[in-house]
């Protein structure tokens, strides 16, 4: 089953992920180089978007640049 989740990182950057919830989860690191925050997505991420300015355009990220690991997860942070 497909899903969409939107969150704000600790550094203020907003993210939107399109994911398949029937697959194993993934850990995604923040795309801001100085931020060390990781977020857990409870499914296989198909697309990931970032919005750095309030009300600004969403920009698609290259998944290989921000995926930290794929693993079985039970929650989201």
FENHUPE-V325115 format. One record per residue. N is the residue number from 0. SS is DSSP state (~ for helix, > for strand, _ for the rest). PSI is psi in whole degrees, 0 to 359 (999 if undefined). OMEGA is omega as a letter, one per 30 degrees, with the letter a starting at -180 (none if undefined). Layout:
n-><N	N>
ss-><SS	SS>
psi-><PSI	PSI>
omega-><OMEGA	OMEGA>
This chain:
n-><0	1	2	3	4	5	6	7	8	9	10	11	12	13	14	15	16	17	18	19	20	21	22	23	24	25	26	27	28	29	30	31	32	33	34	35	36	37	38	39	40	41	42	43	44	45	46	47	48	49	50	51	52	53	54	55	56	57	58	59	60	61	62	63	64	65	66	67	68	69	70	71	72	73	74	75	76>
ss-><_	>	>	>	>	>	>	>	_	_	_	_	_	>	>	>	>	>	>	>	_	_	_	_	>	>	>	>	>	_	_	_	_	_	_	_	_	>	>	>	>	_	_	>	>	>	>	>	>	>	>	_	_	_	_	_	_	_	>	>	_	_	~	~	~	~	>	>	>	>	>	_	_	_	_	_	_>
psi-><134	149	167	135	140	136	161	127	164	332	358	350	139	142	151	126	136	126	162	112	352	1	171	159	173	147	129	129	155	142	349	119	326	352	133	10	141	145	140	126	130	48	177	118	127	321	145	131	152	145	110	338	139	130	10	178	150	135	130	137	154	118	321	341	339	349	123	314	155	134	168	127	157	356	180	142	999>
omega-><a	l	l	l	l	l	l	l	l	a	l	l	l	a	l	a	l	a	l	a	l	l	l	a	a	l	a	l	l	a	l	a	a	a	a	a	l	l	a	l	a	l	l	a	l	l	l	a	l	l	a	l	l	l	l	a	l	l	a	l	l	a	a	l	a	l	a	a	l	a	l	a	a	a	a	l	none>
